[in-house]
Amino acid sequence: MPDETKPTTTQDGPPQGAPAAAHPREGGRIRQWLERVGLALERAEKRVMDGFRVPPHGG
């Protein structure tokens, strides 16, 4: 006799009836992607600023 109180699961998703935002992998992927994008932007900004020169006396 199956236990009807346990949520059923699919092979590649969260338990049926659970909100989509509750899936832990999706939030992790997005967070990791945003972190990588942020780091890439920081590196790009540093490269631009390293090449930027101000003339003596502020030009």
C-alpha positions in Angstrom: 0.0 0.0 0.0 1.6 3.3 -1.1 2.1 6.1 1.4 -0.1 8.9 0.1 1.3 11.6 2.4 4.7 11.7 0.6 4.9 14.0 -2.4 5.6 12.3 -5.7 8.6 13.3 -7.6 9.6 13.3 -11.2 13.1 12.3 -12.4 14.2 15.8 -13.3 12.2 18.1 -11.2 11.0 19.1 -7.8 8.1 17.3 -6.0 4.8 17.7 -7.8 2.8 20.5 -6.2 5.8 22.3 -4.9 6.3 25.9 -6.2 8.8 26.2 -9.0 11.0 28.6 -7.0 11.5 25.9 -4.4 13.8 24.0 -6.8 17.3 24.6 -5.3 19.3 24.1 -8.5 17.7 26.9 -10.5 18.3 29.5 -7.9 21.9 28.3 -7.6 22.5 28.4 -11.3 21.2 31.9 -11.6 23.1 33.1 -8.6 26.4 31.6 -9.9 25.8 33.1 -13.3 25.2 36.5 -11.8 28.3 36.2 -9.7 30.4 35.3 -12.7 29.0 38.2 -14.7 29.7 40.6 -11.9 33.3 39.4 -11.6 33.8 39.7 -15.4 32.5 43.3 -15.2 34.9 44.2 -12.4 37.8 42.8 -14.4 36.8 44.7 -17.5 36.4 47.9 -15.5 39.9 47.4 -13.9 41.5 46.9 -17.4 39.8 50.1 -18.7 40.9 52.1 -15.6 44.4 50.8 -15.7 44.8 52.1 -19.3 43.2 55.5 -18.5 45.8 58.3 -17.9 45.1 61.8 -16.6 47.5 64.5 -17.9 49.5 66.5 -15.4 47.5 69.2 -13.6 44.2 67.6 -14.6 44.5 68.6 -18.3 
